[in-house]
Amino acid sequence: MLAAGFAPAQDQPDPGAREQQEPTYEGPSVLSRQNAFSVSARASGSYDFGGGSADSEMPGVPATSEPQDSTYDGPSILSRDSGLSPQTKAAMNAFGLYAQIIGVYDSGLITPSTVQGKQVTTVAGFGEEMDFGANFSHRWRRGKLGIEYRGSYRQYSNAPAFDGLDQFLQLTYSQTLLRHLTLDVKNTLGTTTLANGAFSYFPATILDRLGLPTGELFDSRTNYLQSRVDLTWRPTARLSFNFGGDGFVVRRASPLLAGLNGYNARASVAYRLTARQTISASYENTYFDFQGTYGNSHLETTALGYSIGLTREWELSTLAGGVRVGTLGLTQIPLDAAIAALTGESFAVVTFSNVLYLPVAEVRLIRRFKTASLTFDYASSVTPGNGLYLTSRQTSGTVAYSYIATRALQARVNAGYNQLSALGTITGQALGKYSNVQGGMQVLYKLTGDAYLDVRYDYRRYTTPYTIGDAILENDSNRVSVGVAFSLGETSPVAW
């Protein structure tokens, strides 16, 4: 788990402030594959990789009037990082530190080397974990810089093979080049080992972060890097265009798992019909090149989106389209009996090239309460897989609920499901459908001004007919953590 999934405290609602007034309506969000780390993540209590700080903001629409050029900063589009408002007047700084000491219990720990024979051997471990991190942000008249670092070191008393240090670093920069032109740059890199916790909760909500290791099968080292650039042009108060690109790299320590190089280039247009309705259209060109095995995929995706604020509390965002997937890889074909008798081999390895046309869809429903939020997500898309499953069709759904009971007590619960279906076969593997179910809860209680009691439980079960020899892989894992966290400045130990 990467720093126990911590996120800045300022991304959570202030129960005192919300008791005094209803939240202002910011307009429906437009779904696209380049999204889900901003408004929806905060609404659902998800892990926020947006480098959120005390001065973070999203373009908004007044709830009681049509947008005006002087105040309206363009459609609220989740497919794009929020740019700086031209109304920003002065500099602002924020800085925070946190540290956490917890006891952990993990069951179902597994490495690729333990997959032997007809059984899969898992390990349960008791240990200690030290989490630490820092946030820094600086804003000036036309720009904003954010730096977020998270680290986690764990040591097990009876499973030293799973000891290690996980780290996460993100740098974000936004610059208003002209009054209606904004540049956003984001770089994310890190290393992680645990398959339960951390990124296992994101299959439905991080479709843009193709370089993040989601749905991992083993508790082994994975390193990742993703760089993103976006240019957003808002010629009018209602109309905006976005052009952007990503490059991503994933490297897995196990030779049984493939690494990944890739890129994504995209363009989209959005138009705000009213203060509560937005339509959009997008095009993406994506490439996956797998390392350690022979194979690559080229994707072209087009989609239309519609978002509506049903009421001040309910928001619905939808997206539907199609993707052309061209895949190149290796497969096995049975040999003629006569040839098999001569060669002593029953199968031959050959290259294959395949083109598929598949639908893509996303639906997000958000309900905002006075001191709580509830989010439902569904997505059907194509992903680069998890190192074993390469280019795959993914179907996933999640539900998340967060609740602030008092100024000192808050809780979160979430659950999710996703399924991968490989779009090609790989030499030596027999791949059926990968199914993953997970859930978890966290309770955070403020002991003193800077100290918190943090109790968390994560559960995950996955099954796949993947075989090495005669081994069939399926795994149940539980993670329990209890500890005390300390924070200073703008950061506090809020997970997911």
Steps between C-alpha positions, in 0.01 A plus 500: 500500500635838406504724803168351611322696228538836672351816355511864614250600763386804309342272239249392765200712597515709816205380709476832677482697180253264338264524793475872432426491129419267213785429257504712186423324174801467270325354199492141374829332415570367152618139501795405288788259527719785628325557827390386843781637713338834566139574593374142495789376710431758765128435488545127539772518758743344254875534497574846364809512280417852394759650731212674671586789722323768691478712190370234261191592300281390215319718248148560627158611394272703727202293606249779459597667175637442152879530470651840437830560319638692794464213745448177305823311425367252250336157529589287801668210322642207693706406195730792569694623796351818639672809370560822681224755511584832333360660815795373710655809653773410745757240597416221741714233667406179677728248667426190704673200655365179645629177652319185612600194703271201461483129566391292202375152426499379139370164384523362148846643429631337183795536263533352148770260625247332734285386207622142470344161438126469544464732800565869553676574827405818685641653817341687792718757670498722811712810496553870547468777247627857496327744267623850430444776250502866409293738287611834361314742275566850382268724301566827336296721269512281189644171617488224759751235608421195712731230638376193688717223647388185681718225643428176685746257657375168638668213677343164581607289797439170318507590128821694424465433127221761493690773691568814301457867425220636279514856370283740302591842358287734294580842358232717343534835330230722351555824310251743351675591175229734378161600635329199341799265461630275778794256512500210747792264560496198732771244578431195717755237600535241770566147610267261681486136613163415659212382280233564767427860594674781312394481133270199520193726534530694176389290203187707437636844573852544366468403139727788405786385723612216274844497662376426852517135609137402564371148551842350572507125563813471715663684788820576310683818404341718232645833385298750297521842338244709313539850355207705376460832317168677428421822318147635552352782293174668601399737220162573664340454838322183385743343254839339568754290311765274647812353340732276697728202520647247742805278506517212749741227608444200732773257605431187707776315683365154421610355163159331483328838465524736204606861524335781305598796285229713347350831404161665469412800280158657526272785402156594630240772480234583760206736493295610800137500387372646826632552850419134570557321168816436296565302183840389373680304228846347517756309294801305629794322343669256741791260465614215730839334449563210738849434636629151578264339251411548137192713447350845452163663448374813327168650611283770341209614715216740425226585748216739576417617850207655680494629856218650701451632847167336582468705819740684725574164666493255206737502203501257206780469243497262204725413210451257211703418193715241332862392474695336219763267647783372281704233685824325405629207707588133520269202517512121475341289228471118498726318254394234256546153648767406243701817563460457877639146471807629315569801724387361834295816558122520507476878450679770304550859611395753238435873488146625469348832403145575600262797469195533724230764532362530852261735681618725781274650764518679834231605745553689824226596748587722797284586799628775727367531853563766759785308661530197271527388139398189307640406157414223254729427205480265204744469211557276200830567324832360372807505726865381482426238766710406801817344360348154461186607314621737233262700279163416653138599500409620849158522660487652846276660758559669834301660777651729763353676802671748730351656811619769741324429828662778703803722480697217661352193332464396138452168322519356148371183339543378143461190288580415142509234233687470173557242232771470234466305176824473301468607136776262390679189626863496608749216458483241778191646666138391509309813586133512593324784676661671795248599770579727792283599799618735771367709785618694798426744775688760703425687821705807588472657844672820606669444837656846539576796279763318292446132590253253346399142565476316168325162468470341157399168343544393135376180336570368154424178313599426143472190284647413163545174309857612424738203517872442538519129442201369694466791747171691504527842657244642743557692819323646804680776688417700810681806630440641848684808626474694825721793586554859605569777251643846550463791261621856476384773265271423207525119507309246708465120480189458288500187286343407164 
